Amino acid sequence: MPVAGRDRLTLAEHPAVEDLVVLGRALLLPDDDLTLATALKTPLIDLDDDDLLHLAPGRKGSLRAAMQEAATGEPRYAAAEAKLVHWTREAGRCGPFRFFADLLGPGGGRNLALARLGAEAGDALDAFLNAALDHERRYGPSLAGFLQHIAGSAADVKRDLSASAGEVRVMTVHGSKGLEAKIVILADLGVEPGARRLPKILAVPTPSGDHLPLWPPASAEDVGATVAAKAAVVAQMVEEHHRLLYVAMTRAEDRLIVCGAQAKGEAPPGSWYAMIEQGLMLSEAGLIQLGEGDETVLRFMVSAPSSVEEPALPESEPAPSAMPPWLARRVVREAEPLPPLKPSSALTAADAEERPGDGPFLAEAAAAGRLAHLLLQVLPGVPESRRLTAAEALAQARGGALRPDRRASMVADALQLLAAPALAGLFAADALAEVPVAGSIRMPDGELRAVSGRIDRLAVTPDSVVVADFKTTARPPQKVDAVPLTTIAQLAAYAALMREIYPGRAVRALAIYTASLTCFELDAGRLDAALAALAGAAGTGSAEGALKP
């Protein structure tokens, strides 16, 4: 039975990420035999236990030396050694993001991981590349430092399973909000929360009306105030416990299966299982017991099952019918649905060509982009009278890599951009930043395509929607005609999605370049042309490559 995987992954614990980490360590420490042996068994090299038993026992030196010796007579070992030599050279020449992006993209590592671990590995690999890029920007290109960081990271990856079809989806109740399925299995008893699940710090009210943070004392040391504070927290947890049960039960379209394991053989009072059982028992239809012993099942039915009548046997065998012509015709293979359009992602950025002219100025442009992004994200929530002081403080604290005159210029440009009347709605207090969006859009050729991404800035009013995307480049365009087609296509997809979500409202699409804090508004003609090009590229599976001017 196909399984879509879990809706949440711990990045450092996913097998695809563990394979990349152990490979990186094997390249840094080639004489660590245990690490190298683990790396050899990953999908990237694909040796097995029989190969290790051939190489490791009885070797005179290191495992790497034994494989180099065996490579002279075995092509598979020679190919593995060639990969290790090439990867060692690339790891010393490139930063961790570029190294792993080349390994997973042009090197074919992503396809190898997906073939062994399934589609779930794709989300983990994307998050791994994002983490590599972020670490490189923050701390510089260090493979050893990044591997140490990712191995100790407790970051979770939230996967979008809404598009999974015909697969088992394993998720928390929180993650299932907004989703439905024909059959839902509630596999947890859902024990009612109590005093054992109290938070580490309690907010205890004082006679003056303030709240005092306290560690929850033991029951024997409770006083009236702490008893009341504990009771209030437990009441809130129980309310949330009941709300989540409602969410879980309403995910099922046709059938809800409630189960769970309990050491004493019966569900504790207040648990989800006990509440569902008690509630259905008290209903007019009640619960019907089917089966005996360990196979006992309680079933809720609003109508009695219909009896199955045995078909009457014919008196004589019917004459065989002629075989229909369509039975001998070859079935035409149906086209598989295209993957969701992701207007921007770390993997796409890794595979795309470098922007011309950015090379020697890329580091400064990236630092300026981060500062501009921060200013445009934080300053709209600051009162206008205090924006200059707040902007200068942010620039001083987060723009240390830039020259003082460049920081001052960026502060002035950011304030001017925020004060522009045409952008008042975009930078209003109720506008949204870093908005994740997902949905479906109708392409110019009539095909329905899924879209998922993250909008840098979004403003929604009763009659209009403004979408803005921040772009970091050392050489921003001077006029709207020079805006890259890939940027226009990205905003075209977002704009089309906003028209589906907010029908009847005018949609504006803005490209804001952080290096100069210039803003270009893209007209409907450019957006429609880019969306048409995006539809034409769908058949190739790579809109990014097809949209290069």
Disulfide bonds with the S-S distance in Angstrom:
none
